[in-house]
Amino acid sequence: MPGDAKWSAISKSPLTNTYGESAGTAGFGINLKRAGYDALVIQGKAEKLSYIYINNDEVEIKEAQFLRNKDSLETFQILKRGLNNPKVSIAAIGPAGEKLVRFACIVIDEHSFAGRCGIGAVLGSKNIKAIAVYGNKRPSVSSPDKVEKLAREQRKKIRNFASENGFTEHGTPAAVLSAAQTANLPVQYWREDSWDKAEKISAPNYTRVLKVKPRACLYCPVACHRQIEIDHPKKYALKGAGPQYESLSFLGSNCLFSSAPVIKLTSSAFFSVFGEKLLTIFDNILSKRLPSTELQFVDNRNERLNNIINLAFNFPSFRDICYKSECGGYFVLSLLVWFSCSY
Ligand code: SF4
């Protein structure tokens, strides 16, 4: 059925110490179900860093020392190549999860995030770097024909709705402008209720500048995720998952950065060094540090953000320090915040 891509990772949250639940999408849940499982329960802890590979009825726990300190995107690519199965879905943690950073997330198939409650640190605490799953069985239902008919109707209805409303073409970035028009966009951490540059980071400008193509979770007719491409400047050229409303608003309007490519590059740099959730923390710290009198510096901000990208991409020691411990991550984060807030 359309919408089936949604699944949840559930645990006691290391962040709040209470019930924690974080939803992801991509192809993980559907593959798990097709492998024959409704839920996967992980008890105890592996002795060494490991990954779980579920291939229909076969379940293996394999050694993963070779993935230590790899970010979640590298982990995805290495495992996918190694497993030699283009249809496998992979949920992975980066160095933040390994180091038990309490807001680490799980990244699924490079473009979906179970980002709440520090669920990535829970996997890290169990020494599980990734879970790869592939299933090709059809779940049994009591009236297959009725389910098939219902799925066809719903798929058509949802696809038409998403396409008529521009949701497939523009995805969640379209929400930046509509949020701005209704004074519902975080601008300088809600100090202001409007921002005249919202249009620059919102669709359709975003769609054009980042050469966006829609990207779908498995069997989803909406395809709200974004596949983007940056080809200039050449040394930062990249293709991959594009920033969505959250990154655009918290790293864009919240911090008054108005360049969609620069926001994408910065979020990639932070993603690579810290993991996605630290980006949010950084956004919030940075925007709180900016008093409204600094509005006059708006035009310098994209340049300053460019400098941060340079630092994060070109100074390998940042990665090294960050990967050594949770404290290392906070230390580097503080340096970056100081750097980006100083004039
Ligand atoms: S593409 Fe968007 S709407 Fe479709 S399942 Fe993924 S997150 Fe949900």
Boltz pocket constraint, residues with backbone or C-beta under 6 A from the ligand:
constraints:
  - pocket:
      binder: B
      contacts: [[A, 3], [A, 5], [A, 6], [A, 25], [A, 26], [A, 215], [A, 216], [A, 217], [A, 220], [A, 221], [A, 222], [A, 223], [A, 224], [A, 225]]
      max_distance: 6.0
